[in-house]
Amino acid sequence: MSSLNKLSAYGTGFQVKVLTSLLKHKEFLQNIHDVLESESFDNPAHKWIIDEILRYYKQYNTTPSLDALQVEVKKISNEVLKVSVIEQLKEAYKTANDDRDYVEQEFSAFCKNQQLKNALFSSVDLLQSGKYDDIRGLIDTALKAGQDKNIGHEYIKDIETRYRAEDRSPIPSEWDKINELLMGGLGSGDFGIIFGNPGGGKSWCLISLGAAAVKLGYNVLHYTLELSESYVGKRYDACFSGIPVDKLHEHRPEMEKIINELPGTLIVKEYSPGRASMSTIEAHIQKCKDLGVVADLIIIDYVDLLKSKRKSAEKKEEIDDVYTAAKGLAKELKVPVWTVSQVNRAGAKDDIIEGDKAAGSYDKIMIADFALSLSRKRQDKVNGTGRFHVMKNRYGMDGMSFGATLDTSIGRIQIDTEELDEANFTPTNNSQGSTGSFGAFNQSEREQLSKKFYELGG
């Protein structure tokens, strides 16, 4: 190594990954900002970026946004440096963070060693002067370099952080009204649940959410505990191509062309219900990360079918355990997690499904950040209609209901932007043997309904 205070031994690729972590993760910058120096980097463009990161952090207590960096880049008078900075920023933002832990640990150790080396050099003169307390202070400071300094959200200092969109990194759905209610979509650490009756299209909702993310370039891990991997894959094929599931084999060339142009990555993993636990899913997520696929969105169809680590005589306690673990997974990985769940028998007969109709445990809704219900009665399945109801929303209003159209042959789901007037619905009177507010089916409707159930795949 030509110089102890250079990163040359780590190579340019390593230094770019350091920039990636500094630009994307406030916690890393927070831990090393006091020992971070631009002179440790070889490339003049890297030096400029580091100086700008440190300047921004000193003023706003967070990492600079891409917009802020673009403004500062325009001020560079040296055109050669400007072009180089732009290229290095592009490289840093597109570089995968699959080995982030290693990069940050190594760089923190480098900074710590540099601080310790400087402290030892400075101690020579202090030793001759007998200033032992000063020496002890320098060594103590050096040993603390790079340690975790994150004490939480500092309310006064972190104004910039909490008003930046990338703080939550929401992933939008294809439903504009839901995105509006969720301040852009389900975000980092958020847990969302869609409730519905059996065969009502809940799994298709998850397909729609996953497909929307893949089309935006995100990496999606879809866990299925009901349907097979290949059939879930076909549902995604139908959703992306607009070709009904039962017709895909007739249009394979055009379907494959559409699939091959998708910017994101989708992995579908099947587990047996009651055999897999949240630990099983965590192990698979780590395996994908080791192979270079870092999850941006996790879908579990569905959490109720996972095995609880907690054995209890009360089924409710086991359900609460797996739902708490799902929320914990979202927070730990800082990614959104979507799942679906059943409603009880009473809820299956309602035009609008309220929160008290959640099957198994009401605590599911308490754990969730966003809870949505989908009501589809028999006539809805014939007509391709339904009603969504916002049960809970940590990021805005709830209690509203919206009409929807659903084509379950291709997973095309559209949610109306205008709120429904629930007063227009006739309640179901089960005590008098009523079939619901829509009445009985004729023969033609029964045939259509049978076809719809086949397309839903149960």
Summary of the structure (lengths in Angstrom):
residues: 458
radius of gyration: 27.2
end to end distance: 64.4
largest distance: 102.0
contacts: 1416
relative contact order: 0.10
helix: 52%
strand: 14%
